[in-house]
Amino acid sequence: MKQLKTYKVRVGDKDFYVRFTTRAMIAYEELSGKSISDVGDVQSQMMFFYCTAKAGAKSEGKEFGYTFEEFLDAIDDHYMDAANVIIDLLQPDGEKKKVM
């Protein structure tokens, strides 16, 4: 898994900074009520992306003014872009897998 590096990713016409950190993992577990090892279904994936985007914005000193529902609205038309971000984040460094 990629850690401690902030990635700028584009989903549709929006740019997000994502960072896979301890803060993001804790935020995911608090938001979802699940273990970080249970990022399998679509809801969990989107919650994970939301938490890593929130952590990435914080690390870059950028405002992240989305609630989870607002975040879903912002990326809803571009689910495959978002899914690819999540898959890339969860892969060991050097491996790339894309949905589709």
SVG drawing of the C-alpha trace seen along z (x, -y; Angstrom):
<svg xmlns="http://www.w3.org/2000/svg" viewBox="-25 -26 32 33">
<polyline fill="none" stroke="black" stroke-width="0.4" points="0.0,0.0 1.1,-3.5 1.6,-5.6 2.9,-9.0 2.8,-10.4 0.0,-12.7 -1.3,-12.1 -3.2,-14.6 -6.0,-12.7 -8.6,-13.9 -12.2,-12.5 -14.3,-13.9 -13.5,-17.6 -12.4,-17.8 -9.0,-17.4 -8.5,-15.8 -5.4,-15.2 -5.4,-11.7 -3.2,-10.4 -3.3,-7.0 -2.4,-7.7 -3.2,-6.5 -5.6,-9.4 -7.4,-8.3 -7.7,-4.7 -9.1,-5.8 -11.5,-8.2 -12.7,-5.3 -13.2,-3.0 -15.1,-5.6 -17.3,-6.6 -18.0,-3.0 -17.9,-1.1 -15.8,1.5 -12.2,2.5 -9.8,1.0 -9.4,4.6 -13.1,4.6 -12.9,2.1 -14.7,4.3 -18.2,3.1 -18.9,-0.2 -20.0,-2.1 -16.8,-1.1 -14.7,-2.1 -16.3,-5.5 -15.9,-6.0 -12.3,-5.1 -11.7,-7.5 -13.5,-10.2 -11.3,-9.7 -8.1,-9.6 -9.2,-12.8 -9.9,-14.5 -6.4,-13.5 -4.8,-14.6 -6.4,-18.0 -5.2,-18.5 -1.7,-17.5 -1.6,-20.0 -3.2,-22.8 -6.3,-22.8 -9.8,-23.2 -12.0,-20.1 -15.5,-21.3 -17.4,-18.2 -19.6,-16.1 -19.6,-12.4 -23.0,-13.0 -21.6,-16.1 -18.5,-14.2 -20.6,-11.4 -22.6,-14.0 -19.3,-15.5 -18.0,-12.2 -21.2,-10.4 -21.0,-10.7 -17.4,-9.5 -17.5,-6.3 -14.9,-4.4 -12.4,-7.2 -12.9,-7.0 -12.7,-3.2 -9.4,-3.4 -8.0,-5.8 -9.0,-3.4 -7.6,-0.3 -4.3,-2.2 -4.1,-3.3 -4.5,0.2 -1.9,1.8 1.6,2.4 4.0,-0.2 5.0,0.6 1.7,2.5 -1.0,0.9 -4.4,2.4 -7.3,0.6 -11.0,1.3 -12.5,1.9"/>
</svg>
